């Protein structure tokens, strides 16, 4: 469906093509900012993504990708969602650094409990209403819980996202110092209820020490369009 949309846009004529920038991937980084994430953890998450997006391995994956660029936005979710860094086309070290620097500035704007279904639909809307065209679109959902306290159900939202041809990957966050916040089945729940679409996968962040490294690995896979090899680390492919 995403490829068909690209072809329709190109066939519609030069005027429409000029208004939309072509990239290899549209990627929504959808990060947890619910009540279980305090301000220090929120800052730590942003720093982890900033470190990952500027890592030489990620930059090489971008440069080696289909168009040599990707479009990325960083969004935090809770009861509401908030765009921390708007859509940015990253095609090298300078644009990656600008995106990383922008992560440190904005104050917290997402508050409350979990509204996972609403967050997924908001991410879908951001993909569908931007001025970018790409053959692939991915929502990179991260969180430390599977609860859905308000808004659309996870199942209904997920089905709508997948029907639009958008892939959902996931990054469940565990805390080594006090265990799994959502219980022992957090990874199973994310694998069964969150991820979906062609080549969808999940990579688990075990704790603070491995967070940036895990994000980096996940970004490389998403940008290159590869699926993790079975049995490599805490990864569930679907």
MIKETOR-599889 format. One record per residue (C-alpha): residue in three letters; x, y, z. Coordinates in Angstrom, 3 decimals. Layout:
BEGIN
@resn:ALA | px:X | py:Y | pz:Z
...
This chain:
BEGIN
@resn:UNK | px:0.000 | py:0.000 | pz:0.000
@resn:UNK | px:2.849 | py:2.385 | pz:0.812
@resn:UNK | px:4.551 | py:1.644 | pz:-2.537
@resn:UNK | px:1.241 | py:2.154 | pz:-4.359
@resn:UNK | px:0.829 | py:5.543 | pz:-2.681
@resn:UNK | px:4.296 | py:6.561 | pz:-3.889
@resn:UNK | px:3.439 | py:5.546 | pz:-7.468
@resn:UNK | px:0.155 | py:7.462 | pz:-7.382
@resn:UNK | px:1.940 | py:10.574 | pz:-6.159
@resn:UNK | px:4.578 | py:10.338 | pz:-8.886
@resn:UNK | px:1.963 | py:9.771 | pz:-11.592
@resn:UNK | px:-0.122 | py:12.705 | pz:-10.370
@resn:UNK | px:2.302 | py:15.112 | pz:-11.976
@resn:UNK | px:5.247 | py:17.404 | pz:-11.243
@resn:UNK | px:3.272 | py:19.917 | pz:-9.182
@resn:UNK | px:2.303 | py:17.349 | pz:-6.555
@resn:UNK | px:5.736 | py:15.704 | pz:-6.586
@resn:UNK | px:7.418 | py:19.048 | pz:-5.890
@resn:UNK | px:5.413 | py:19.533 | pz:-2.691
@resn:UNK | px:6.455 | py:16.230 | pz:-1.142
@resn:UNK | px:10.016 | py:15.214 | pz:-0.314
@resn:UNK | px:10.968 | py:11.674 | pz:-1.214
@resn:UNK | px:12.816 | py:9.599 | pz:1.379
@resn:UNK | px:13.476 | py:5.920 | pz:1.930
@resn:UNK | px:11.613 | py:5.608 | pz:5.224
@resn:UNK | px:9.147 | py:7.518 | pz:7.413
@resn:UNK | px:9.900 | py:6.632 | pz:11.049
@resn:UNK | px:7.909 | py:7.701 | pz:14.104
@resn:UNK | px:9.854 | py:7.217 | pz:17.339
@resn:UNK | px:6.973 | py:6.835 | pz:19.801
@resn:UNK | px:8.463 | py:7.011 | pz:23.310
@resn:UNK | px:6.804 | py:6.345 | pz:26.666
@resn:UNK | px:6.158 | py:9.441 | pz:28.811
@resn:UNK | px:3.390 | py:8.020 | pz:31.007
@resn:UNK | px:3.276 | py:8.264 | pz:34.786
@resn:UNK | px:5.719 | py:5.373 | pz:35.240
@resn:UNK | px:8.441 | py:7.427 | pz:33.511
@resn:UNK | px:9.806 | py:10.197 | pz:35.738
@resn:UNK | px:11.601 | py:13.293 | pz:34.421
@resn:UNK | px:15.038 | py:11.751 | pz:34.857
@resn:UNK | px:14.021 | py:8.658 | pz:32.895
@resn:UNK | px:12.397 | py:10.827 | pz:30.232
@resn:UNK | px:15.655 | py:12.719 | pz:29.802
@resn:UNK | px:17.595 | py:9.452 | pz:29.758
@resn:UNK | px:15.400 | py:8.101 | pz:26.961
@resn:UNK | px:15.921 | py:11.227 | pz:24.885
@resn:UNK | px:19.670 | py:11.030 | pz:25.423
@resn:UNK | px:19.630 | py:7.390 | pz:24.356
@resn:UNK | px:17.889 | py:8.206 | pz:21.081
@resn:UNK | px:20.164 | py:11.221 | pz:20.516
@resn:UNK | px:23.214 | py:9.017 | pz:20.977
@resn:UNK | px:21.816 | py:6.328 | pz:18.687
@resn:UNK | px:20.755 | py:8.589 | pz:15.805
@resn:UNK | px:24.250 | py:10.110 | pz:15.595
@resn:UNK | px:26.097 | py:6.808 | pz:15.905
@resn:UNK | px:28.367 | py:6.003 | pz:12.915
@resn:UNK | px:26.643 | py:2.642 | pz:12.436
@resn:UNK | px:23.236 | py:4.311 | pz:12.110
@resn:UNK | px:24.602 | py:7.002 | pz:9.795
@resn:UNK | px:26.134 | py:4.329 | pz:7.569
@resn:UNK | px:22.782 | py:2.499 | pz:7.436
@resn:UNK | px:21.129 | py:5.744 | pz:6.310
@resn:UNK | px:23.750 | py:6.476 | pz:3.667
@resn:UNK | px:23.545 | py:2.894 | pz:2.355
@resn:UNK | px:19.724 | py:2.903 | pz:2.246
@resn:UNK | px:17.566 | py:3.191 | pz:-0.883
@resn:UNK | px:17.545 | py:7.009 | pz:-1.080
@resn:UNK | px:20.353 | py:7.783 | pz:1.329
@resn:UNK | px:17.973 | py:9.508 | pz:3.720
@resn:UNK | px:15.147 | py:8.913 | pz:6.199
@resn:UNK | px:12.466 | py:11.115 | pz:7.755
@resn:UNK | px:12.171 | py:10.863 | pz:11.539
@resn:UNK | px:9.968 | py:12.441 | pz:14.204
@resn:UNK | px:10.221 | py:11.925 | pz:17.975
@resn:UNK | px:6.900 | py:11.762 | pz:19.820
@resn:UNK | px:6.188 | py:11.115 | pz:23.511
@resn:UNK | px:2.982 | py:9.430 | pz:24.584
@resn:UNK | px:0.888 | py:9.164 | pz:27.760
@resn:UNK | px:-2.803 | py:10.123 | pz:28.040
@resn:UNK | px:-1.944 | py:12.588 | pz:25.280
@resn:UNK | px:0.827 | py:12.588 | pz:22.697
@resn:UNK | px:3.320 | py:15.397 | pz:22.133
@resn:UNK | px:5.693 | py:15.956 | pz:19.214
@resn:UNK | px:9.107 | py:16.670 | pz:20.718
@resn:UNK | px:10.993 | py:16.929 | pz:17.410
@resn:UNK | px:8.960 | py:17.392 | pz:14.206
@resn:UNK | px:9.620 | py:15.556 | pz:10.968
@resn:UNK | px:13.285 | py:15.880 | pz:10.065
@resn:UNK | px:14.993 | py:14.468 | pz:6.988
@resn:UNK | px:18.290 | py:12.925 | pz:8.067
@resn:UNK | px:20.844 | py:12.350 | pz:5.332
@resn:UNK | px:24.139 | py:12.644 | pz:7.150
@resn:UNK | px:26.024 | py:13.693 | pz:10.256
@resn:UNK | px:24.887 | py:17.342 | pz:10.296
@resn:UNK | px:21.156 | py:16.630 | pz:10.064
@resn:UNK | px:21.473 | py:13.773 | pz:12.562
@resn:UNK | px:23.235 | py:16.079 | pz:15.016
@resn:UNK | px:20.557 | py:18.753 | pz:14.565
@resn:UNK | px:17.866 | py:16.165 | pz:15.354
@resn:UNK | px:19.790 | py:14.956 | pz:18.414
@resn:UNK | px:20.303 | py:18.513 | pz:19.693
@resn:UNK | px:16.595 | py:19.272 | pz:19.291
@resn:UNK | px:15.732 | py:16.369 | pz:21.598
@resn:UNK | px:17.277 | py:18.061 | pz:24.640
@resn:UNK | px:15.368 | py:21.339 | pz:24.485
@resn:UNK | px:11.568 | py:20.931 | pz:24.692
@resn:UNK | px:9.934 | py:20.530 | pz:28.125
@resn:UNK | px:7.754 | py:17.549 | pz:28.954
@resn:UNK | px:4.324 | py:17.893 | pz:27.332
@resn:UNK | px:2.861 | py:14.379 | pz:27.614
@resn:UNK | px:1.298 | py:13.481 | pz:30.956
@resn:UNK | px:-1.000 | py:10.941 | pz:32.554
@resn:UNK | px:-1.541 | py:7.229 | pz:32.238
@resn:UNK | px:-1.363 | py:4.876 | pz:29.279
@resn:UNK | px:-3.309 | py:5.450 | pz:26.088
@resn:UNK | px:-1.467 | py:3.099 | pz:23.752
@resn:UNK | px:-4.260 | py:2.832 | pz:21.190
@resn:UNK | px:-4.530 | py:6.598 | pz:20.904
@resn:UNK | px:-0.755 | py:6.938 | pz:20.603
@resn:UNK | px:-0.624 | py:4.472 | pz:17.707
@resn:UNK | px:-3.401 | py:6.328 | pz:15.876
@resn:UNK | px:-1.709 | py:9.688 | pz:16.452
@resn:UNK | px:1.497 | py:8.255 | pz:14.979
@resn:UNK | px:-0.466 | py:7.026 | pz:11.969
@resn:UNK | px:-1.940 | py:10.511 | pz:11.509
@resn:UNK | px:1.536 | py:12.079 | pz:11.610
@resn:UNK | px:2.639 | py:9.764 | pz:8.808
@resn:UNK | px:-0.427 | py:10.390 | pz:6.674
@resn:UNK | px:-0.490 | py:14.185 | pz:7.001
@resn:UNK | px:3.173 | py:15.091 | pz:6.513
@resn:UNK | px:4.718 | py:16.455 | pz:3.301
@resn:UNK | px:6.923 | py:13.400 | pz:2.815
@resn:UNK | px:6.583 | py:10.387 | pz:0.543
@resn:UNK | px:8.311 | py:7.058 | pz:1.165
@resn:UNK | px:7.949 | py:3.410 | pz:0.170
@resn:UNK | px:8.057 | py:2.353 | pz:3.849
@resn:UNK | px:6.557 | py:3.719 | pz:7.057
@resn:UNK | px:7.317 | py:2.413 | pz:10.551
@resn:UNK | px:6.051 | py:3.258 | pz:14.026
@resn:UNK | px:8.752 | py:2.456 | pz:16.575
@resn:UNK | px:6.757 | py:2.033 | pz:19.799
@resn:UNK | px:8.568 | py:1.899 | pz:23.140
@resn:UNK | px:7.157 | py:1.510 | pz:26.647
@resn:UNK | px:7.297 | py:-0.287 | pz:29.967
@resn:UNK | px:3.663 | py:-1.409 | pz:30.187
@resn:UNK | px:0.826 | py:-2.924 | pz:28.158
@resn:UNK | px:-1.977 | py:-1.193 | pz:30.079
@resn:UNK | px:-4.432 | py:0.924 | pz:28.086
@resn:UNK | px:-6.293 | py:3.193 | pz:30.494
@resn:UNK | px:-8.174 | py:5.392 | pz:28.035
@resn:UNK | px:-8.958 | py:5.967 | pz:24.393
@resn:UNK | px:-9.230 | py:3.406 | pz:21.573
@resn:UNK | px:-8.335 | py:-0.190 | pz:22.294
@resn:UNK | px:-4.896 | py:-1.448 | pz:21.338
@resn:UNK | px:-6.411 | py:-4.091 | pz:19.062
@resn:UNK | px:-8.591 | py:-1.631 | pz:17.124
@resn:UNK | px:-5.800 | py:0.937 | pz:16.751
@resn:UNK | px:-3.258 | py:-1.678 | pz:15.722
@resn:UNK | px:-5.621 | py:-3.072 | pz:13.083
@resn:UNK | px:-6.175 | py:0.411 | pz:11.639
@resn:UNK | px:-2.444 | py:1.134 | pz:11.499
@resn:UNK | px:-1.639 | py:-2.172 | pz:9.803
@resn:UNK | px:-4.492 | py:-1.712 | pz:7.313
@resn:UNK | px:-2.797 | py:1.534 | pz:6.234
@resn:UNK | px:0.362 | py:-0.403 | pz:5.344
@resn:UNK | px:2.350 | py:0.919 | pz:8.303
@resn:UNK | px:4.628 | py:-1.467 | pz:10.216
@resn:UNK | px:4.731 | py:-1.404 | pz:14.027
@resn:UNK | px:7.951 | py:-2.412 | pz:15.762
@resn:UNK | px:8.398 | py:-2.337 | pz:19.522
@resn:UNK | px:10.963 | py:-1.740 | pz:22.212
@resn:UNK | px:9.730 | py:-2.992 | pz:25.612
@resn:UNK | px:11.689 | py:-1.375 | pz:28.439
@resn:UNK | px:12.703 | py:-3.481 | pz:31.431
@resn:UNK | px:14.382 | py:-2.145 | pz:34.536
@resn:UNK | px:17.181 | py:-4.341 | pz:35.826
@resn:UNK | px:17.106 | py:-2.714 | pz:39.251
@resn:UNK | px:13.450 | py:-3.493 | pz:40.004
@resn:UNK | px:12.344 | py:-6.057 | pz:37.441
@resn:UNK | px:9.667 | py:-5.936 | pz:34.788
@resn:UNK | px:7.142 | py:-3.226 | pz:35.547
@resn:UNK | px:4.299 | py:-4.889 | pz:33.679
@resn:UNK | px:5.035 | py:-8.389 | pz:34.902
@resn:UNK | px:6.972 | py:-11.293 | pz:33.479
@resn:UNK | px:4.935 | py:-11.355 | pz:30.249
@resn:UNK | px:5.740 | py:-7.842 | pz:28.994
@resn:UNK | px:7.790 | py:-9.066 | pz:26.044
@resn:UNK | px:5.203 | py:-11.704 | pz:25.143
@resn:UNK | px:2.423 | py:-9.102 | pz:25.298
@resn:UNK | px:4.335 | py:-6.706 | pz:23.039
@resn:UNK | px:5.092 | py:-9.484 | pz:20.572
@resn:UNK | px:1.451 | py:-10.564 | pz:20.437
@resn:UNK | px:-0.430 | py:-7.273 | pz:20.818
@resn:UNK | px:1.807 | py:-4.456 | pz:19.572
@resn:UNK | px:4.105 | py:-5.410 | pz:16.702
@resn:UNK | px:2.724 | py:-6.174 | pz:13.272
@resn:UNK | px:3.196 | py:-5.807 | pz:9.535
@resn:UNK | px:5.770 | py:-7.242 | pz:7.115
@resn:UNK | px:9.072 | py:-7.880 | pz:8.886
@resn:UNK | px:7.863 | py:-6.446 | pz:12.201
@resn:UNK | px:10.109 | py:-7.174 | pz:15.169
@resn:UNK | px:10.811 | py:-6.356 | pz:18.792
@resn:UNK | px:14.056 | py:-5.574 | pz:20.610
@resn:UNK | px:14.130 | py:-5.465 | pz:24.409
@resn:UNK | px:15.948 | py:-2.780 | pz:26.400
@resn:UNK | px:17.148 | py:-4.525 | pz:29.539
@resn:UNK | px:18.094 | py:-1.382 | pz:31.471
@resn:UNK | px:19.983 | py:1.915 | pz:31.480
@resn:UNK | px:23.362 | py:0.447 | pz:30.552
@resn:UNK | px:22.111 | py:-1.135 | pz:27.344
@resn:UNK | px:19.389 | py:1.321 | pz:26.303
@resn:UNK | px:21.302 | py:3.419 | pz:23.747
@resn:UNK | px:22.964 | py:0.302 | pz:22.340
@resn:UNK | px:19.578 | py:-1.390 | pz:21.929
@resn:UNK | px:18.066 | py:1.669 | pz:20.242
@resn:UNK | px:21.047 | py:1.865 | pz:17.892
@resn:UNK | px:20.647 | py:-1.764 | pz:16.882
@resn:UNK | px:16.942 | py:-1.290 | pz:16.304
@resn:UNK | px:17.437 | py:1.812 | pz:14.167
@resn:UNK | px:19.999 | py:0.067 | pz:11.976
@resn:UNK | px:17.569 | py:-2.790 | pz:11.341
@resn:UNK | px:14.643 | py:-0.462 | pz:10.611
@resn:UNK | px:16.590 | py:1.824 | pz:8.296
@resn:UNK | px:18.127 | py:-1.048 | pz:6.347
@resn:UNK | px:14.789 | py:-2.873 | pz:6.152
@resn:UNK | px:16.233 | py:-6.033 | pz:7.672
@resn:UNK | px:14.646 | py:-8.467 | pz:10.110
@resn:UNK | px:16.749 | py:-9.763 | pz:13.030
@resn:UNK | px:18.084 | py:-13.266 | pz:12.730
@resn:UNK | px:16.146 | py:-15.716 | pz:14.935
@resn:UNK | px:17.714 | py:-16.351 | pz:18.298
@resn:UNK | px:19.962 | py:-13.274 | pz:18.311
@resn:UNK | px:19.488 | py:-11.548 | pz:21.656
@resn:UNK | px:16.103 | py:-10.747 | pz:23.175
@resn:UNK | px:14.318 | py:-10.328 | pz:19.862
@resn:UNK | px:10.931 | py:-11.631 | pz:18.794
@resn:UNK | px:10.245 | py:-11.470 | pz:15.073
@resn:UNK | px:6.724 | py:-11.566 | pz:13.701
